[in-house]
Amino acid sequence: MKVLLVHPNFPGQYAHLLPALAARRDTQVVGIGARQFPVPEGVSLRVYEPPPPPAEGVTRRARAADAAIARAERAAHHALDLRRGGFIPDVVFSHIGWGDTIFLKDVFPEAALLLYAEFFYSATGADVGYEPGKPSTIQDAVRVRAMNMPLVSAMNASDWGIAPTAWQRARFPEWYHSRISLVHEGIDTELCRPDPDARFDLPDGSTLRPGDEVVTYVARGLEPYRGFPTFMRALPALLAARPQARVVIVGGDEVRYGRSPEGFANWREAMLAEVGPLDPARVHFLGRIPHPALHALFRVSSVHIYLTVPFVLSWSVLEAMACGALILGSATPPVQEVIVDGKNGLLTDLFDHTALARRTAEVLADPRRFAPMRAAARRTIEDRYDLWRVCLPRQVQVLESLAARRRPPTFA
């Protein structure tokens, strides 16, 4: 089997699939992306230069399409070179976003085109217009439709898709649903597992261990999309109610998905200005930390806060569950697909910081009461998201089915 993996942030969601395919003697793997990455032996990676910002005069509505076509041309250029060199894949697996996919079916018409169907934008029912008092507008609808134009083009050319969660799958148009397999990238439950002897060393020299009152919050960027304002507004009451609690916050100051705050360099500064000074001996902003350190933090966490608007579900919350953390999450559709309140975690309103502080304090006051939920959370990951037993075999099954020109299972 010959497979072409395409992702601008290579390997992206193929981080586990790439080495698994490369280890197979009967499989040849080639990649196309927009960044250098150390690939396994035998894998060839072609890297294109990301396109510059849109030229002056390009309207905001047209920028997404302009950038997508520029990326599509760069990816297609490498695909043409591969074809001229004799490499014709059985399956092209490409992320639907950014535009790389658009022309690949034209270069390789004989190949099955598989999309990583991560997210389809809409003006209602998801991230746009979700904030109270700020409903979506006609301008939002126009912007979202423009963002979806490259995605629709890719879908129209594709043979099949893979979506990581049922909610993300449901965001796509109904005419495409029957061509999407429900397969998550997978969580390595051997790597992400509880450890009663775990420890996490803080920059101030102190060490956290299981049993300490540790509240954790993790996001790529500290921003409203991931409920950061609600979390920060809950801290004064929480710290007052639990004098021994320590709060560890992981994430960069950059905005990944939403808007920047007015009048401040980032949301961390904006929220500190709003809630007032927080004791630096108890509230620790760590920025971004290495992945093994993140797992160690999950293992010592008493309660892990995961808040998000209806958007892509973060890997971090699933890894936290696999590590035995108790999740207190937002009652939003992506989280509700994984967490059942009172069964394998707790849920609260995304914007209710008072309830968030109260429920967090309840967990800290009686951790033994919530031990069964931790175990149930671990079982959820083992049963539905385990990399080796569930997700990776299904990913490979989809690829093999497409390579053999068979209809893949949907697993839905």
N, C-alpha and C positions, 0 to 999 in steps of 0.2 A: 504494500500500500504506500502510495506517495501522498504526502500531506503538506499543504502550504498553510502556515499559520500567519495571520496578518493582524497586527495591533500596533498603533502608533507608540504606545508605552510598553513595548515588548519586554517581557512576555505577558504582562497584564494578567488576565484571568487564566492564562495557560501555564501559570507557574508550576503546577503539579502535572498537567497533561504533557508538557514539553519533555521533561526527562523520562516520563513513562513511555512515550512514543519513541524517543531516541534510543531507549534500551532494547527495543524490539529489533530482532535481526531482519525481520521481513518488512520493515517500515523505513522509508526515507523521509526526513523532515527538513523543510526549508522555511525560513521566516522572513518577513518583511516588516520593518518598523521604522520609527523616527528617532531611535536612540540606540546607542551601543549597549550590548548586554553580553555577559559571558555565557555562551551557550554550551550544551553538552557536546562531547566529541562526536563528530559525524554530522552535526547540524550546521547548515550554512545560513547566515543571517545577512540580508541585504538591508542597508540603512539609508533612508532618504533624508534630505534636509527639510525640516519643517518650513512651511510657507511663511513669508513675512506677513505682517498685519495687512488687512485690506487697504487698497489704495484710497486716497482721498476722493470723495465723491460717491463712494459706495455707501448706500444707506444702511442704517442699523439693521433693518429687516433683511437686507440682502447679504449681510456679512457672513452668516452661517453657511449659506449656499456657496458664496464665493470661496470661503476657506475650505469647505468640503471638496469642491471641484479641484482646487489646487492640490490638496492631499491626494485625491483620487488619481490625478495625472502623475504624481510622483510615484505612487504605489504601482500604477499601471506600467510605468517606464521600467521598473525592476521586473515586473511580471513578464513583460515582453522580452527582456534580456534572458530571463529564465527559459522562456519558450524557445528562443533562438538557440540556446545552449542545450536543448533537448529535454529539459525538465517540464513535463506536463503532469500536473497533480491529478490524483483521483478525487481528492476533496480539497477545496479551499475553505478554511475556517477563518472568518474575519469578523472583527467587532463591528457592529452596525453603526456605531457613532463615528464622528469626525470625518467621514467621507471616503476613507481608504477603499471601501468595498465597491464603489459605484461602477467602475469599469472592468472589474476583474472577470466577470462572466463573459465580457466581450473578448478578453484575451484568452480565456480558457473555457470556451463554450462546451467542451466535452467533460469538464469537471463538474462535480456536484458542489454547489455553493452553499455553505452552512454559515449562518449568522449567529454571533453571540448577541442575543436580543436582550440587552440590558435594560433599556428604558425607552418608552415612547411618550413624548410630551403631550400634555393636554391642558387646556385652560380651566378645567374643573376636575375635581375628584382626586387631585394629587398635590404636588407642591405649590402650584400657582394658585393664588387666591385662598390659601388655607389659613393665613393669619387673620385672627378676628378683627373685624372693622376694616379690612383691606381686601374686598372682593375683587375678583379678576375683572378686567376691563376689555373693551374691544381692542385696545392696543396690545394687551397681553395675548389675546386670542390670535391676533395677526402675527405677533412675534413667535408664538409657539408653533403656528402653522408653518412659518418660514423655517424654523428649526427642524421640523419634521420632514421637510421636502427631501433632503438627502437620504433620510431613513426610508421613506416610501420608495424611492428609486432603488435602493439596495434590496428592500423586501420584494419588490416586483421582479428583480432579476434572480433572486435566491431560490433554492430548492427546499431549504429547511432552516429551522432556527432552534436555538437552545436558550431557555430563560432560567435564571437561578432560583426564582421563587414564583409561587402561583400568582401572587399579587402583581409582580412585575410582568408576568405573562399576560395577565388580564388587561394591562394597560394598552396592549397592542390592538389594532382593529380586529373585529370579529372575523373578517375574511382571512386573516392570517393565523388565527388561533389553532386551527387544525394542523398547521405545519410547524408547531413549536413543541419540542420535548422539554419537560420540566426536570432539569438536572442542575444542581448546585455545583460550584467548583470543588467543594469538599473541605472538611476540617480534619486535620491530622490528629486523631484522638489519642495516638501514642505520644505525640509531641505535646499536645494540649491535654493535660490531665491533672487532677488534684494532687497535692503533695503536702502532707501535714507538717513536714519539716522545711517548707519553703521559707525564704526570707527575701526582703526587698530593702536594699540600702538606699537611703535618701541622701541628697547632696550635703545636708547639714551633719552627716555622720551618724544619724540615728538609724535604727533598723526596725522594720515592720515584720511581724510574724503572724501566722494564723491565730486567731483569738483576739488580736488587737482590734480596736474600733477603727476600721479603715474604710473610708468612703472613696470610691474611685469613679472617675469620669474620663472617657477617652473619645477623641474625635480627631480626624486628620486636621481639621481647622476648627478653632473655637468660634462658632458662629450660630445664628438663629436656626439654620436648617437642622442642626443637631441639638437644638434646645438649650444652647449655652446660656442665654439670658434667664430662662426659667431656673436652671441649675444655680446660677449665681445668686439670684434673688432668694433662693431657699437657704443659702448658707448662713446668714446671720442667725435666723431662728434655730437652725440645726445645731450650730456651734454652741449656742446658749443652752439648748436642751441637753446636749451631750458634751460636757466639759473635757472628756478624754478623747473625743473623736479627732482623727487626723484625716484630712482631705487631700487626695493626690489627683492632680489634673494633668492629663497628657494630651498634647495637641499643639499644632503650630498656630501662630497669630494670623496667618494668611487666610483669606476668604476663598473657600474651594467651590462653593455652589451659589451662594446668595449675594447679597449686597453688603457693601462696607458701611460702617456707622458714620453718621454725619458728625464732623467736628473732632473725631478721634482717629488715631492711627490704626486701631484694631478694636475688636469687640472685647478683648480682655481689659484694655484701658477704659473703654466705655462703661463696662459693667462695674469695674472697681470704683469708678467715679460715682456711679449710681448707688451702690450698696454700702459704700464707705470702706475704710481700711479693714483688712482681715489679717489676723495674727499670722505672720509668716512662719512661725514655729508650728502652726497647725494646718495651714493651707499652703500646699506646695505646687507651684506651676513648673512642670518639668520640660515643657516643650515636647519635641518628638524624641522617642527613646528606641533603642534596638528591640527587635521582635522578641528575643529571649527574655529581655527585661520586662517586656509587656506581659508575657505569660507568668513570670514570677509575681508581678503586681496583681494579676487576676487571682493567683493562688492565695494571697494574703488578704484579699478584699473581703470585708464583711458584707458590703452591699455595693453593687456596681450599677451606676446610673446610666441608662441608655435612653436618650430622648431623640426623636426625629420627626420631622414633618413626613407626610406620605411621600417617600422617595426610596431610592435604592437602599436595601438593607445592608448594614456594614458587616464585614467579616468579623470585626472585633467583638460584637455582642455574641456571636456563635462561639468564638474562641473562649470568651469569658465563661460561657455556660459549660464548655467542655472542660475547663480548668476548675470547675466546681464553684464558681461565683454565684451568688444570689443576684438575680437581675431585678431591678426596679425600673421598668420601662414606660414609655409613653403609650397610651391607648390609641395608637394609630395603626392603620391596616398592615403595614409591613411587619410591625412588631407583634401584632395580634396573631399573625400567621404562625409564629414560633412560640410565643408566651401565652399561656392560659392563666389568667389571674387567679392566684391561690393554689394552683396546681404545680407549675414548674417555674414560678416567678410571680412578680407583682406588677400591676399596671396602675398608672395614674394619668390624669389629664395633662397634656403636653404643656399647657399654659398656667396650670395651677401650682404655683411655687409653694403655697401654704400646705397643700396636701402632700407635695413632694417632701417637704421638710418633716412633716408629721410621720409619714410612712417610713422614711429613712430612720428616724429616731426610734420607731417601734421595733425595727429590725435590730438596731444596735442594743436596745434594752433587753431583748430576749432572743439571742441568736439561735439557741437550740430549737426553738419553736419552728424555725424555718429550715432546719437541716433536711427534712424530707424534700423540700422544693429544690434544694441544691442537687440532690441525687436525681430527682426527676428531670432537672435541666440537663444533666449529663446524659441521661438515657435518651432524651430527645435528640441530642446531637448524634449519639451512637446509632440510633434507629433511622434517622432521616438524612443526616449530613456527613456521615463517616466517609472520609476520603477513600480509604482502601477497600471497604466492603460494599459501599453504595455508589458513591458519586463517580469515581474514576472508572470503574467497570461500565457504568452507564454511558459516560462520555465516549469511551472507546467503542461501545456497542453502536452508538449513533453514527460514529465515523465509519465503522466497518459496514454498517447497513447501507450508507450512502455510497461508499466505494463499490459495493456489490450491486448497486442500483435497486436496493430494496427499501421499502418504506420503513423508517425507524420507528421504534415504539415511542409513545409520548410520555409515558410514566405519570400521567396526570390522573 
